[in-house]
Amino acid sequence: MNDERKTLWGGHLIQNPAQQNVQFCAGRDVREVPMADEILLPFDIWTNRAHCIMLEQCGLIQGTHLTGILNGLRELEDSIEKGTFRLKPELEDVHTNVEVFVSEAQGADAGGRMHIGRSRNDQSACDMRLYLRNRAIGLFEEVKSFAETLLGLAEEHTGTVMPGFTHYQPAMITSWGHWLCAYVQGLCRDLERLGFTLRLVNRNPLGAAAGFGSSWPLNRELTTELLGFDRVESNSLDCIVSRWENEAQLAHAFSMLMNRLSVISQDLIILSLPYLKMVRIDDGFVTGSSIMPQKKNPDFAEVIRSKAAFVQGQLQSLLGIQKGALSGYNRDTQWTKYLIMDVVRECEDAPGILREVYRTLEVDMDAMRRHCQSGFMNAVDLADLLCRENGLAFREAHNIIARAVKLSSESGSISADSLKKAFQESGRDPQELPENIEAYQNPSTLIEARKHTGSPSPEQVHNQIGALREELESISKPMIEISSRAENAWQRCRNVNPG
């Protein structure tokens, strides 16, 4: 196995690094970035098909012209699949490249009619909306899959106690299942945000031409069906002016998601520290050092934190590009394409990486429980107990427990003797202390006592898991419908008989 390694590090690892993780962490260091319009090729072909099918059905081109165009587009797809087609920079963009290819393959009388009733402006806007929809659906599926993985793990750990933190300091006892459910609840909001973004994006700008419509009697409702959009984006000027907005909407959804993933990543860094050892990251997802042979670094988590900052910068640029521009097309918006493609390229793999990290994660339940028994993490629960059983005001109970902590400072846990002494110093009889005080040294007892909705008790975590599963399915239904409609529309266009 060792002779298969292609890294400078990892000789001490039990298994080879996962190539998915190596590539994710290496980023662009040794990888080329594809041309933006190369990414748009399949979407531009779809846009051309839909537009030209509409032109023929409206009687604006003849059936023989449509046959030539569709045959030319099929030839282009074959060339792309074989790797023999390359975009020509001298033709400026994907739209002209496609038109020229069809004209050369099927004659100018066919290819030259493709541009009837449209501009590169609405063509670009349409291609980008198809691209944004495709990536939003793909991201949705990845995030949902990650959330489902977390829920499966939460189900295994509803009673696995662990320390909770505030300010990076020991706070109160919780459970690993409760912690994981917190991630999923946040991811559900990210999925809702993606769904909202998709509903805004999934509208048809084709037919807006340069922003001011066309004298040709276009059927924009038909192209809406052929492209799988929800509806026509009716005002032709807004179709063009809003191009930056759709890109910014998806970037915002990415930014919010990446912020959440960066928190999840930081948690993994802390919980897997050798000094805590509450979780162990699988060897496939750590990286090593070119100088220190012993290192096992959670680079993927650090990369995700950086990507969260990266997407925020791209979002800010997207928000600023159209600012103050005159209504109508402005070349500034060409750069929105590069910005959103960078966001997608850099961030879309992050949920999948984390899913695999968690799927292979080792949880040390003994270490988690051991850390629960230091740092005075039963302090709040004891204060609450005194309030309930002895009728104390919370502030008085807080002061008594704070004194008990001070008296027990060397042990890391509140001893019965220190609590009795603190209780007595407050002017109360130690004999009045609750009889079940010893049970509050047991971390499992502490979380089981918190029975309100959303709490870390095993019963409540189990309820959360069920509710979150239902929420995931509910959020997914509209996305499944949009994805299915898009797939059916693509097949409908693809299967039009060209002759």
Number of C-alpha atoms within 10 A of each C-alpha: 7 12 6 7 13 10 14 12 19 24 15 14 18 12 14 19 21 16 11 14 22 17 14 19 20 13 13 11 8 8 9 8 9 8 10 14 20 15 13 19 21 17 23 23 22 22 23 23 24 23 28 24 24 21 25 16 15 15 12 17 18 14 16 14 22 25 20 22 30 27 18 24 24 16 16 21 16 13 13 15 10 9 9 9 13 10 17 11 9 8 12 11 17 22 22 16 19 22 23 17 19 25 20 13 18 21 16 18 13 23 24 16 19 23 17 17 20 20 18 16 25 25 25 25 24 28 25 22 24 26 19 24 26 16 18 24 18 13 22 22 18 19 24 21 16 22 26 18 18 23 24 14 18 24 20 12 21 24 24 23 29 26 23 18 13 8 6 8 10 16 18 21 27 27 27 26 28 29 18 23 26 14 17 26 17 16 21 20 15 22 24 18 20 25 21 15 22 24 17 17 26 24 22 26 33 34 31 28 23 20 22 15 18 16 7 13 12 23 15 20 17 18 27 22 21 25 29 23 24 17 16 20 22 16 13 21 20 17 27 27 20 17 25 23 18 23 25 22 23 25 28 22 20 26 24 18 23 26 19 19 23 21 16 17 20 17 12 21 19 15 17 19 14 10 8 14 19 23 21 19 22 21 21 20 26 23 23 21 14 11 9 9 13 13 16 19 17 22 20 24 26 16 19 29 20 14 21 24 14 17 25 19 16 21 23 13 16 26 18 12 17 21 9 7 11 9 13 16 21 14 9 11 18 15 14 25 18 17 20 26 19 17 23 19 13 19 22 19 17 24 23 18 20 24 19 18 22 20 16 15 17 15 19 15 18 14 15 22 20 15 20 26 20 15 19 24 25 22 22 18 19 22 21 17 20 23 17 13 12 13 11 15 13 16 11 14 22 19 15 24 25 19 20 24 22 14 17 18 15 9 13 14 20 28 17 15 13 20 23 19 17 22 23 16 13 15 8 13 12 16 10 13 18 14 9 9 13 10 11 18 22 13 24 21 13 22 23 16 14 17 14 10 12 16 19 29 26 24 17 20 27 23 15 25 24 13 12 19 16 12 13 21 12 11 17 18 11 14 22 14 11 20 17 13 18 22 13 16 21 20 13 15 21 18 9 12 10 17 10
